[in-house]
Amino acid sequence: MIDMNPTLEVRGLFKTFVTSGLGSRVEVRAVRGVDLKLRPGETTGLVGESGCGKSTLARCAVRLLEPDAGSVFFEGTDLSRMPASDLRKSRRHFQMIFQDPLASLNPRLTVAAAIAEPLEAHRLGTRRERDLQVAQLMESVALDPALAGRRPAMLSGGQQQRAVIARALALRPRLLIADEPVSALDASVQIQILNLLADLQRRLGLTLLMISHSLAAIHYLCLHIRVMYLGKIVEESPAEPFFREPQHPYSRLLLDSMPPRMGPELAALTPRGDLPSPANPPPGCAFHPRCDHASERCRAGCPELTDLGGGRSVACFLFD
């Protein structure tokens, strides 16, 4: 059996933001040495509280942000060393869907023009061919053709997000990163968008990374789970054993915070305690101030991911 390259591989990624004012300089360590692999056709969920670094990791992975250190590989090609001209050509193969659909669309363009924008930017097809492809894309995301001539502000939130998804699919990418794609939508629309993403992933064979602070949405859509806490991955697992028996104390805290009725339209995670500031993370294991199992070892050192077998890994001294 041929071992295929991961669609996306992140190695040792670091990203720090520096702010200054009133004579002080603050370093916010958003991503701290993350490794991540996404296999072709996988649907992976990246979950954690707001502020844990999920979106920063995603933006670094597609070089919308430049990481401070580490490497990013797309299908075996090192994006972190790729010249800007080559990176622009490669972007057609990986696309992002952002949290706020209205902010993602040019308010001066019609829906049809917004969806056609990537095709024009990459000079693909004739005008007639692009018009035909836009119509097909709108049909694929169940967007009424009558909306093609409208501006984004004239659409509902769900229609805006469908337009954004259609635009992301215009270049037929092999990797789709959805960054909080339903959190800005009404509860009644969230299921529709999640069902749409699931259907598109199956039909097109996409590798999909779903980023969310809602474990319910991740549970609904994803077959593989990565848990992120204060800039680091602390647990990796297939979805079924993860939701049955999470290993890391933080993962258990997240699941315990969910209401008994799990539906993707539920509110975001609200676990007990506050997420520490990434500008001043605790020493040792960053989770130890909120952990019932913390010991002196946890306060002194930071555990690395330990392979538990069966595709599961956890960064916790309980499993060292």
C-alpha positions, 0 to 999 in steps of 0.5 A: 500500500502506497503511503500518501503524503498528508494533504496538510502537515504542520511541523513545529509551528510557532507564532507570537504577536508583539504589542507595545504601548505606554512604555510596555512590550507584551508578547502574546504566544498564540501558537507554541510548537504545534505539529499537525497532519491531515490525511487526504479525505479526512474531516478533522475538528480542531476544538478549544475555547476562544483565544486558544490559538486555533484561528492563528494556527489555521492562518499560519497553515495557509500563510495568511500569517507568517509563522515565526518558526516551523514548516508547513507542507501541502501535499509534500510541498513546503509552503513556508519556503515557497516564493510569493508568486508560486504561493499565489498559484498554489492557493487555488488548491487550499481555501478558507471559510471565515466566521463572518460571511458578510465581512468575507464578501466585497459589498460592491460585488453581486453574489455572482461576481463574488463567486466568480472572483477567484476564477477571474483572479486565476484567469480560468475560462472564458466569461461564458464558461465562468458564468456557467460555473458560477451557476453550477456552484450556486446550485451545489450549495443550494443557493437560489439562482435568483440571488445572483444579481444581489449584493451581499447585504441583501442576503440572509446570514445563511445565504451569505455563508453559502455564497462564501462556500461556493466561492471557496469551491470555485477553484476546486480545492483539495483542502478546505479550512472552515474557521468557525463557519456557523458561530455567526449564524442563527441556530436554525441555520447552523444545521443547514450549513453543517449538513452542506459541508458534510455533503460537499466533503463526501461528494468532492472528496475534500480534506476538511479542517473544521475549527470551532469552540463548539464541541457539539458542531465538531461532534456532528461533522468530524471523524478526527479530533484535535484539542488545542489549549493555550497554543498547543495540541493536547489531545488527538483522537478519532471522534468515536473514542474521544467522545466516549472517553476523552483522555486529557483533563482539559478534554474531559472538562470540555465534554463535561461543560456540554449540555446533555442534549448534543446538537450543533446549534448549542452555545459555545463551550463554557468550562469552569475557570478562565483561560489564562492569558497567552501573554502570561501563560502558567509555567509547566503544563498551562492547564495545571491551574484548572486541573484536578490532577495537577502535581508539582511535576505539572507545575515544573514541566510541560508534557509532550504528546504521548502515543496511546495507540489506536490513533490517540495521543495525549499531552499529560503526565498522567499518561507518561 
